[in-house]
Amino acid sequence: MSLIEGEGVRDRPGGAYAPGMSRVNDVGGQSGFGPILVAEDEPPFHADWEARVYALNVAMLRQGVYDLDQFRDAIERMPPAEYLAASYYERWLHAVETLTTGHGPAGHE
């Protein structure tokens, strides 16, 4: 199945949301967000834990624990307030925890 063919998660029966609805991350075409500012010398990770989350996600993907579509969907299903308050790698951590525990943040049952 391909998202280009219109058969993505959102379009499947029991998908995460109904066609025509958008999630908090879906800001395409919206104004008011301004340009993305990128510093030339910005490091890929701002803290050691971010690199660990990156490596953990790569390992889980390679082992087939989940796939990239499931990872993306776990991020996009975050409650809007949590999504907006989280940093980039906090969202990644949320997805890894959700997909490996089935309950959201690890230890939060």
C-alpha positions, 0 to 999 in steps of 0.5 A: 500500500502506498500513501500516494495511492490514498491507502495510508493509515488514515484511510484504512478502516479503523485508522487513526482518524477519519478522512478530512480530519487533521492532527496537530502535526498537520500544519501544511498550508497554514500560516503563522508559523514563520520560517524555520531558523537553522544555525550553521553550527547546530549539533544533531543532538543537544543532549546525550539522551537524544542520540540514545533515542535515535540509536534505539529507534534505528535498532527497533526498526532494523529488528522489525519491532515496528516499521516507520509508518507505525513510528510516525503514527505513534508520534502523530497520535500524541495528545495535541498539548503533549505534542506541542510541548515536546521537543523533536526527540521527546516525540521520538521517545514517546513513539518508541515507548508507545510501540514497545510497551503498548501503553505510552510512556514506559512505566506509565500504565 
